[in-house]
Amino acid sequence: MMIQQEQFDDLLSRTALAALFYYPEIAVDDDGPNLQNDIAYCLEPVVGIADEDAEQLRVAIGRVITNPTAHRSELLSLVIELAPPPAE
């Protein structure tokens, strides 16, 4: 299954939004808002991607949400690697 560039753009937008609203006191395994739910929300646009790619994205997204400055280039590099080349 080929994931389109627009889907990766949506993933990045969702990740940026989740990072903007993240606060360290957020519970990791609570029934309310939590980091795992935020990561799942960010991955929704790329449902169907290979499991190993999804796991790499899951880790990178979690890092970006909790510390965007330190980890955003890692996520961008991964998205560039996984996304199809832009149409000219």
Buried (B, 14 or more C-beta within 10 A) or exposed (E): EEBEEEBBEBBBEBBBBBBEEBEEEBEEEEEEEBBEBBBEBBBEBBEEBEEEBBEBBBBBBBBBBBEBEEBBEBBEEBBEEBBEEEEE
